[in-house]
């Protein structure tokens, strides 16, 4: 059986095209996940930039962590504050101290055995803490004089531990 040179080249060309298409699809799949994360972060950044007016004295922090054993230690003293932390995984920790002015917090943890430990000497306030998973812990100590409405904590899962103290003179471990 004879195969002509043109037939052989046609078959090789088709194989190369299929292989190239498959490789492109693999690259697109991994780029798609990275691109989605990048687009999400860009959107969050633009929201933060709009939220923080240029006339305010900025203290903005935004952190997204994925994996196990991540730790975020954030200290904000004075002025307009903010703090947005998102952690996905297990055994993650957020330790946050906010002292004074316009505050805001918003911490999200998804996974098991995650911990939020937060000390707040507040003015403007607005905390929203969401923990989803098993055996998560939340400890907040607020030493502000009075607590206006808007305080929100949501914990979803089993084995949760929560401690919130308001009007404390100082942080007590």
C-alpha beads as a LAMMPS data file, in Angstrom:
LAMMPS data file: protein, C-alpha beads

173 atoms
172 bonds

1 atom types
1 bond types

-500.0 500.0 xlo xhi
-500.0 500.0 ylo yhi
-500.0 500.0 zlo zhi

Masses

1 110.0

Atoms # bond

1 1 1 0.000 0.000 0.000
2 1 1 1.436 3.317 -1.101
3 1 1 0.768 6.543 0.691
4 1 1 1.459 9.610 -1.326
5 1 1 3.592 12.410 0.053
6 1 1 0.620 14.767 -0.127
7 1 1 -1.560 12.333 1.866
8 1 1 1.147 11.883 4.504
9 1 1 1.618 15.633 4.850
10 1 1 -2.147 16.093 5.159
11 1 1 -2.360 13.512 7.965
12 1 1 0.625 15.038 9.804
13 1 1 -0.915 18.486 9.432
14 1 1 -4.217 17.305 10.925
15 1 1 -2.448 15.635 13.864
16 1 1 -0.425 18.792 14.529
17 1 1 -3.569 20.943 14.378
18 1 1 -5.450 18.695 16.820
19 1 1 -2.479 18.616 19.197
20 1 1 -2.083 22.393 19.011
21 1 1 -5.805 22.866 19.688
22 1 1 -5.639 20.569 22.722
23 1 1 -2.592 22.422 24.107
24 1 1 -4.382 25.743 23.582
25 1 1 -7.449 24.420 25.448
26 1 1 -5.288 23.349 28.425
27 1 1 -3.643 26.790 28.523
28 1 1 -7.032 28.513 28.275
29 1 1 -8.429 26.463 31.176
30 1 1 -5.590 27.382 33.535
31 1 1 -5.534 30.975 32.307
32 1 1 -9.297 31.150 32.750
33 1 1 -9.063 30.373 36.492
34 1 1 -6.206 32.845 36.941
35 1 1 -8.009 35.440 34.867
36 1 1 -11.182 35.051 36.949
37 1 1 -9.209 35.585 40.166
38 1 1 -7.453 38.601 38.652
39 1 1 -10.755 40.093 37.484
40 1 1 -12.232 39.567 40.957
41 1 1 -9.274 41.309 42.600
42 1 1 -9.398 44.193 40.103
43 1 1 -13.117 44.642 40.802
44 1 1 -12.515 44.612 44.562
45 1 1 -9.667 47.109 44.174
46 1 1 -11.825 49.506 42.145
47 1 1 -14.571 49.252 44.781
48 1 1 -12.010 50.078 47.475
49 1 1 -10.679 53.029 45.495
50 1 1 -14.194 54.424 45.104
51 1 1 -14.949 53.815 48.795
52 1 1 -11.843 55.644 49.942
53 1 1 -12.235 59.255 48.887
54 1 1 -9.001 61.143 48.196
55 1 1 -9.905 63.592 50.972
56 1 1 -9.869 60.843 53.603
57 1 1 -6.742 59.881 55.482
58 1 1 -6.322 56.352 54.191
59 1 1 -5.594 53.212 56.185
60 1 1 -6.872 50.702 53.611
61 1 1 -5.838 47.031 53.726
62 1 1 -7.132 44.229 51.513
63 1 1 -5.832 40.677 51.653
64 1 1 -6.951 37.465 49.967
65 1 1 -5.319 34.176 50.996
66 1 1 -5.987 30.606 49.899
67 1 1 -4.535 27.461 51.400
68 1 1 -3.689 26.142 54.836
69 1 1 -1.983 27.865 57.742
70 1 1 -2.169 31.415 56.378
71 1 1 -1.825 34.259 58.863
72 1 1 -2.779 37.909 58.569
73 1 1 -1.618 40.365 61.228
74 1 1 -3.054 43.816 60.599
75 1 1 -2.610 46.922 62.739
76 1 1 -4.347 50.170 61.775
77 1 1 -3.994 53.203 64.008
78 1 1 -5.986 56.386 63.505
79 1 1 -7.894 57.938 60.568
80 1 1 -10.165 56.314 57.999
81 1 1 -9.233 52.614 58.520
82 1 1 -10.978 49.807 56.499
83 1 1 -9.571 46.161 56.503
84 1 1 -10.920 43.520 54.153
85 1 1 -9.578 39.992 54.612
86 1 1 -10.700 36.863 52.796
87 1 1 -9.202 33.477 53.664
88 1 1 -10.172 30.157 52.108
89 1 1 -8.699 27.000 53.621
90 1 1 -7.941 25.453 56.994
91 1 1 -6.030 26.616 60.080
92 1 1 -5.957 30.254 58.934
93 1 1 -5.655 33.160 61.380
94 1 1 -6.590 36.840 61.214
95 1 1 -5.252 39.021 64.005
96 1 1 -6.511 42.572 63.606
97 1 1 -6.155 45.715 65.685
98 1 1 -8.019 48.858 64.688
99 1 1 -7.594 51.987 66.798
100 1 1 -9.780 54.993 66.179
101 1 1 -11.620 56.935 63.462
102 1 1 -13.941 55.599 60.766
103 1 1 -13.195 51.849 61.294
104 1 1 -14.887 49.084 59.126
105 1 1 -13.580 45.498 59.051
106 1 1 -15.273 42.797 56.890
107 1 1 -13.511 39.471 57.404
108 1 1 -14.536 36.287 55.567
109 1 1 -13.114 32.850 56.360
110 1 1 -14.208 29.661 54.629
111 1 1 -12.837 26.381 55.943
112 1 1 -12.116 24.588 59.198
113 1 1 -10.258 25.593 62.366
114 1 1 -9.944 29.240 61.328
115 1 1 -9.512 32.000 63.917
116 1 1 -10.345 35.708 64.011
117 1 1 -8.859 37.638 66.941
118 1 1 -9.723 41.318 66.776
119 1 1 -9.186 44.254 69.117
120 1 1 -11.124 47.416 68.334
121 1 1 -10.825 50.878 69.827
122 1 1 -13.444 52.345 67.587
123 1 1 -15.173 55.443 66.282
124 1 1 -17.190 55.010 63.053
125 1 1 -17.571 51.201 63.360
126 1 1 -19.075 48.572 61.044
127 1 1 -17.750 45.045 61.333
128 1 1 -19.033 42.158 59.279
129 1 1 -17.442 38.814 60.074
130 1 1 -18.434 35.638 58.236
131 1 1 -16.950 32.259 59.130
132 1 1 -18.107 29.132 57.312
133 1 1 -16.846 25.689 58.280
134 1 1 -16.044 23.557 61.309
135 1 1 -14.403 24.492 64.615
136 1 1 -13.889 28.171 63.765
137 1 1 -13.280 30.748 66.501
138 1 1 -14.062 34.437 66.777
139 1 1 -12.819 36.692 69.544
140 1 1 -13.544 40.414 69.389
141 1 1 -12.860 42.933 72.109
142 1 1 -14.269 46.398 71.562
143 1 1 -13.264 49.186 73.910
144 1 1 -15.441 51.913 72.384
145 1 1 -17.880 53.850 74.558
146 1 1 -21.125 52.905 72.823
147 1 1 -22.080 50.472 70.109
148 1 1 -24.258 51.872 67.317
149 1 1 -26.374 49.534 65.160
150 1 1 -24.758 47.704 62.273
151 1 1 -22.654 45.119 64.074
152 1 1 -22.900 41.793 62.207
153 1 1 -21.369 38.363 62.842
154 1 1 -22.347 35.212 60.982
155 1 1 -20.873 31.788 61.735
156 1 1 -22.011 28.736 59.786
157 1 1 -20.888 25.213 60.719
158 1 1 -20.260 23.037 63.772
159 1 1 -18.040 23.485 66.815
160 1 1 -17.981 27.290 66.683
161 1 1 -16.635 29.412 69.537
162 1 1 -17.446 33.090 69.846
163 1 1 -16.492 35.779 72.352
164 1 1 -17.497 39.405 71.882
165 1 1 -16.860 42.022 74.548
166 1 1 -18.065 45.587 74.222
167 1 1 -17.088 48.573 76.315
168 1 1 -13.968 46.960 77.751
169 1 1 -11.270 49.269 79.053
170 1 1 -8.498 47.151 77.581
171 1 1 -7.901 43.969 75.652
172 1 1 -7.886 40.857 77.825
173 1 1 -6.417 37.658 76.335

Bonds

1 1 1 2
2 1 2 3
3 1 3 4
4 1 4 5
5 1 5 6
6 1 6 7
7 1 7 8
8 1 8 9
9 1 9 10
10 1 10 11
11 1 11 12
12 1 12 13
13 1 13 14
14 1 14 15
15 1 15 16
16 1 16 17
17 1 17 18
18 1 18 19
19 1 19 20
20 1 20 21
21 1 21 22
22 1 22 23
23 1 23 24
24 1 24 25
25 1 25 26
26 1 26 27
27 1 27 28
28 1 28 29
29 1 29 30
30 1 30 31
31 1 31 32
32 1 32 33
33 1 33 34
34 1 34 35
35 1 35 36
36 1 36 37
37 1 37 38
38 1 38 39
39 1 39 40
40 1 40 41
41 1 41 42
42 1 42 43
43 1 43 44
44 1 44 45
45 1 45 46
46 1 46 47
47 1 47 48
48 1 48 49
49 1 49 50
50 1 50 51
51 1 51 52
52 1 52 53
53 1 53 54
54 1 54 55
55 1 55 56
56 1 56 57
57 1 57 58
58 1 58 59
59 1 59 60
60 1 60 61
61 1 61 62
62 1 62 63
63 1 63 64
64 1 64 65
65 1 65 66
66 1 66 67
67 1 67 68
68 1 68 69
69 1 69 70
70 1 70 71
71 1 71 72
72 1 72 73
73 1 73 74
74 1 74 75
75 1 75 76
76 1 76 77
77 1 77 78
78 1 78 79
79 1 79 80
80 1 80 81
81 1 81 82
82 1 82 83
83 1 83 84
84 1 84 85
85 1 85 86
86 1 86 87
87 1 87 88
88 1 88 89
89 1 89 90
90 1 90 91
91 1 91 92
92 1 92 93
93 1 93 94
94 1 94 95
95 1 95 96
96 1 96 97
97 1 97 98
98 1 98 99
99 1 99 100
100 1 100 101
101 1 101 102
102 1 102 103
103 1 103 104
104 1 104 105
105 1 105 106
106 1 106 107
107 1 107 108
108 1 108 109
109 1 109 110
110 1 110 111
111 1 111 112
112 1 112 113
113 1 113 114
114 1 114 115
115 1 115 116
116 1 116 117
117 1 117 118
118 1 118 119
119 1 119 120
120 1 120 121
121 1 121 122
122 1 122 123
123 1 123 124
124 1 124 125
125 1 125 126
126 1 126 127
127 1 127 128
128 1 128 129
129 1 129 130
130 1 130 131
131 1 131 132
132 1 132 133
133 1 133 134
134 1 134 135
135 1 135 136
136 1 136 137
137 1 137 138
138 1 138 139
139 1 139 140
140 1 140 141
141 1 141 142
142 1 142 143
143 1 143 144
144 1 144 145
145 1 145 146
146 1 146 147
147 1 147 148
148 1 148 149
149 1 149 150
150 1 150 151
151 1 151 152
152 1 152 153
153 1 153 154
154 1 154 155
155 1 155 156
156 1 156 157
157 1 157 158
158 1 158 159
159 1 159 160
160 1 160 161
161 1 161 162
162 1 162 163
163 1 163 164
164 1 164 165
165 1 165 166
166 1 166 167
167 1 167 168
168 1 168 169
169 1 169 170
170 1 170 171
171 1 171 172
172 1 172 173
